Amino acid sequence: MKIGAAIFFTDYSAAPAELGRALEERGFESCWAPEHSHIPVARETGFPSGGDLPKAYYDTLDPFVALTGVAAATKTLLIGTGVCLIAQRDPIQTAKLVASIDQVSAGRFLFGVGNGWNREEMANHGTDFASRHKLARENIEAMQAIWSQDRAEYHGEMVNFDPIFAWPKPVQRPWPPVLVGGAFPYGARRAIRYGNGWMPHRARPHYGNVVDLLPEWNALVAQSGRDPAGLPVTVWGAKPDLDGLKRDQDAGVVRVIVTLPSAGMEEILPRLDGWAEIIAAFS
């Protein structure tokens, strides 16, 4: 079982380099940073988890900048976006960002992607909420072409460009793993169509534990004809429960992500130390 940690990096949280070193020292596999470019003042979209939108969503650093700080301070720790809101981004520029961070991290980048929930945030980027899933797919397919082809081109309904030169290419070939976020079954189907793994949240309003749905996920993978080894499952939201994590592992989960508070190291370190014991037990 691989165990990663996620945090909204802010100007009042642990610094990326400091947290990265602490995670690596304690045996964590990866560090993850989410993305929100902004939060509109006038917002009607409800927070998917219920209640008020946490302050860190307003304050989070750009994930590519924060994760570059993590990568520069570590040697083996993987870094990942959790998640990059690809329907709000230009695919050509984002392809360069992904390839660049994979280069400076020596091939340690995991490209976690999601299609977003904040309708007003998307609107400010010119993204139509109703068609965001198609746009996200075409953006990913266009980026995959850029990463893998010397003269890349893509011709979709929403993304369209003639042959281009775009370097650098990623260290990981043909590209860094694209881990697709989203609930079952729609997020799972998107992961099978264009991803290199599925990354759901542990629980959603229509299910209590996504691990209970893994037999249905396995059936979808089998129907698609894709190799299950190329579609690992990462579960977002882990508790320090060794027996529960072993059940996750037995069910086929390859990675779990621990969510850390946007706080200083004095609050975070005791949590990391507790997790280090669990990581050691798996080792």
C-alpha positions as a printed Julia matrix, in Angstrom:
283×3 Matrix{Float64}:
   0.0    0.0     0.0
   1.33   3.4    -1.01
   0.42   6.3     1.27
   0.44   9.91    0.12
  -0.46  13.18    1.8
  -2.43  16.12    0.44
  -2.54  19.7     1.64
  -3.84  23.07    0.52
  -0.54  24.97    0.55
  -1.17  28.56    1.63
   0.85  31.48    2.98
   0.0   30.28    6.51
   0.5   26.53    6.06
   3.66  24.47    6.26
   6.02  25.49    3.47
   6.3   23.09    0.52
   9.99  22.3     1.02
   9.59  21.78    4.78
   6.6   19.49    4.43
   8.17  17.58    1.55
  11.25  16.72    3.6
   9.12  15.63    6.55
   6.99  13.37    4.35
  10.0   11.77    2.69
  11.72  11.16    6.03
   8.64   9.3     7.31
   8.22   7.04    4.31
   5.32   8.72    2.53
   5.17   7.89   -1.16
   3.76  11.16   -2.49
   2.7   14.75   -1.8
  -0.42  16.2    -3.45
  -1.64  19.76   -3.99
  -5.14  20.81   -5.15
  -6.12  23.7    -7.36
  -8.55  26.59   -7.38
  -7.53  29.6    -9.43
  -9.98  31.79   -7.47
 -13.33  31.69   -5.7
 -15.97  34.08   -7.07
 -17.5   36.43   -4.52
 -21.0   35.73   -5.85
 -21.27  31.95   -5.65
 -24.38  29.8    -5.91
 -22.73  26.39   -6.31
 -22.79  24.44   -3.07
 -19.68  22.81   -1.61
 -19.88  19.1    -2.56
 -18.92  17.99    0.96
 -21.6   20.18    2.51
 -21.34  23.18    4.8
 -19.26  26.28    4.22
 -16.4   26.3     1.77
 -13.17  25.98    3.83
 -10.93  29.04    3.95
  -8.0   27.19    2.34
  -9.94  26.92   -0.91
  -9.73  30.71   -1.21
  -6.07  30.88   -0.27
  -4.35  27.94   -1.95
  -1.1   28.39   -3.86
  -0.76  27.38   -7.49
  -0.15  23.61   -7.37
   2.65  23.54   -9.95
   4.62  26.21   -8.09
   4.09  24.57   -4.7
   4.97  21.1    -5.94
   8.14  22.39   -7.6
   9.17  23.55   -4.12
   8.46  20.08   -2.77
  10.42  18.42   -5.56
  13.46  20.67   -5.1
  13.71  19.69   -1.43
  13.31  15.93   -1.88
  14.85  13.05   -3.79
  12.34  10.21   -3.96
   8.98  11.67   -2.95
   6.46  11.7    -5.79
   4.48  14.9    -6.37
   0.95  15.12   -7.71
  -1.87  17.52   -8.5
  -4.93  16.55   -6.55
  -6.59  17.69   -8.69
  -5.7   19.98  -11.59
  -8.87  21.54  -12.98
  -8.19  20.8   -16.61
 -11.47  22.17  -17.97
 -10.34  25.62  -16.83
  -6.88  25.44  -18.42
  -5.35  25.92  -21.84
  -4.09  22.49  -22.97
  -0.97  23.69  -24.8
   0.27  25.76  -21.85
  -0.68  23.06  -19.33
   1.13  20.41  -21.37
   4.29  22.49  -21.03
   3.75  22.9   -17.27
   3.34  19.16  -16.8
   6.38  18.32  -18.93
   8.46  20.98  -17.16
   7.63  19.81  -13.64
   8.27  16.22  -14.68
  11.69  17.34  -15.93
  12.68  19.33  -12.82
  11.48  16.52  -10.53
  13.37  13.87  -12.55
  10.2   12.02  -13.5
   8.36  12.13  -10.17
   5.13  13.82  -11.26
   1.62  12.33  -11.08
  -1.0   14.26  -13.03
  -4.19  14.06  -11.0
  -7.01  15.69  -12.94
 -10.64  16.56  -12.31
 -13.45  18.31  -14.12
 -14.55  20.58  -11.29
 -17.72  21.45   -9.41
 -17.68  25.26   -9.05
 -19.85  26.54  -11.87
 -19.04  30.23  -11.23
 -15.29  29.62  -11.15
 -15.49  27.86  -14.51
 -17.6   30.63  -16.03
 -14.86  33.16  -15.29
 -12.52  31.0   -17.38
 -15.03  30.85  -20.23
 -15.85  27.21  -19.51
 -19.41  26.03  -19.94
 -20.42  23.84  -17.01
 -22.64  21.54  -19.08
 -19.9   20.67  -21.59
 -16.96  20.56  -19.17
 -16.56  16.77  -19.36
 -16.11  16.81  -23.14
 -13.71  19.75  -22.9
 -11.69  18.0   -20.2
 -11.4   14.85  -22.3
 -10.3   16.76  -25.37
  -7.79  18.76  -23.31
  -6.26  15.53  -21.99
  -6.16  13.92  -25.42
  -4.54  17.05  -26.87
  -1.91  17.1   -24.11
  -1.18  13.42  -24.65
  -0.53  14.19  -28.31
   1.81  17.05  -27.36
   3.75  14.91  -24.89
   4.2   11.99  -27.27
   4.6   13.51  -30.74
   7.31  15.72  -32.22
   4.79  17.4   -34.53
   1.66  17.29  -32.42
  -1.79  18.11  -33.66
  -5.31  17.62  -32.34
  -8.67  18.1   -33.98
 -11.68  17.82  -31.71
 -14.99  19.6   -31.37
 -13.74  21.97  -28.67
  -9.94  21.79  -28.93
  -8.35  22.18  -32.34
  -4.83  22.95  -33.53
  -2.62  22.09  -36.49
   0.87  20.57  -36.05
   3.02  22.3   -33.43
   6.48  21.93  -31.93
   6.3   21.82  -28.14
   9.15  20.93  -25.81
  10.25  19.76  -23.32
   8.76  16.32  -23.4
   8.14  14.62  -20.04
  10.77  12.32  -18.52
   8.08   9.65  -18.08
   7.09   8.22  -21.42
   4.76   8.48  -23.12
   3.6   10.85  -20.36
   3.22  11.09  -16.57
   0.34   8.97  -15.21
  -3.0   10.72  -15.7
  -5.05   9.85  -12.61
  -8.68  10.78  -13.21
 -10.76  11.95  -10.28
 -14.51  11.57  -10.04
 -17.21   9.43   -8.51
 -18.57   6.08   -9.64
 -19.67   5.36  -12.3
 -19.03   8.42  -14.48
 -15.59   9.33  -13.17
 -14.62   5.68  -13.39
 -15.67   5.53  -17.03
 -13.68   8.66  -17.83
 -10.61   7.12  -16.18
 -10.94   4.02  -18.34
 -11.4    6.08  -21.5
  -8.39   8.38  -21.25
  -6.63   7.89  -17.92
  -3.87   5.84  -16.36
  -5.68   5.32  -13.1
  -8.82   6.23  -11.16
  -8.74   8.5    -8.09
 -12.13   8.7    -6.34
 -12.99  10.12   -2.95
 -13.63   7.57   -0.22
 -17.28   8.56    0.21
 -19.88  10.46   -1.74
 -23.58  11.15   -1.08
 -24.63   8.04   -3.05
 -22.12   5.62   -1.52
 -20.48   5.18    1.86
 -17.18   3.62    0.83
 -15.96   3.48   -2.75
 -14.04   0.28   -1.98
 -17.39  -1.54   -1.9
 -17.81  -0.59   -5.57
 -14.48  -1.98   -6.75
 -16.03  -5.24   -8.05
 -18.15  -3.08  -10.37
 -15.06  -1.06  -11.31
 -13.2   -4.26  -12.11
 -16.08  -5.36  -14.33
 -15.97  -2.06  -16.25
 -12.22  -2.43  -16.77
 -12.68  -6.0   -18.02
 -15.41  -4.9   -20.44
 -13.13  -2.17  -21.8
 -10.37  -4.62  -22.66
  -7.77  -2.47  -20.89
  -5.08  -4.03  -18.72
  -6.09  -3.61  -15.04
  -2.41  -3.07  -14.18
  -2.56   0.15  -16.18
  -5.52   1.47  -14.17
  -4.53   1.47  -10.49
  -7.01   2.83   -7.94
  -6.05   5.65   -5.58
  -8.56   6.43   -2.82
  -8.71  10.0    -1.57
  -9.39  10.2     2.14
  -7.59   7.84    4.53
  -7.88   7.33    8.26
  -5.06   6.02   10.49
  -6.66   2.57   10.73
  -4.2   -0.2     9.9
  -6.85  -2.91    9.62
  -9.01  -0.72    7.39
  -6.08   0.09    5.15
  -5.25  -3.59    4.86
  -8.84  -4.21    3.75
  -8.38  -1.49    1.14
  -5.23  -3.2    -0.06
  -6.91  -6.6    -0.22
  -9.71  -5.04   -2.28
  -7.21  -3.79   -4.86
  -6.47  -0.2    -3.79
  -2.84   0.65   -4.55
  -2.65   4.08   -2.9
  -4.5    6.1    -0.28
  -4.23   9.84    0.31
  -4.22  11.45    3.76
  -5.6   14.98    3.95
  -3.57  17.34    6.13
  -4.79  20.66    7.56
  -3.47  23.93    6.14
  -1.5   24.53    9.3
   2.06  24.93   10.5
   4.47  22.08   11.07
   3.87  22.12   14.82
   0.33  20.85   14.16
   1.17  18.61   11.22
   4.22  16.75   12.55
   2.37  14.74   15.23
  -0.01  13.48   12.54
   2.86  12.53   10.29
   4.58  10.67   13.11
   1.44   8.63   13.71
   1.22   7.77   10.04
   4.9    6.84    9.97
   4.12   3.93   12.3
   1.43   2.7     9.92
   3.74   3.08    6.93
   6.39   1.09    8.77
   3.84  -1.66    9.47
   3.12  -1.97    5.75
   6.84  -2.01    4.97
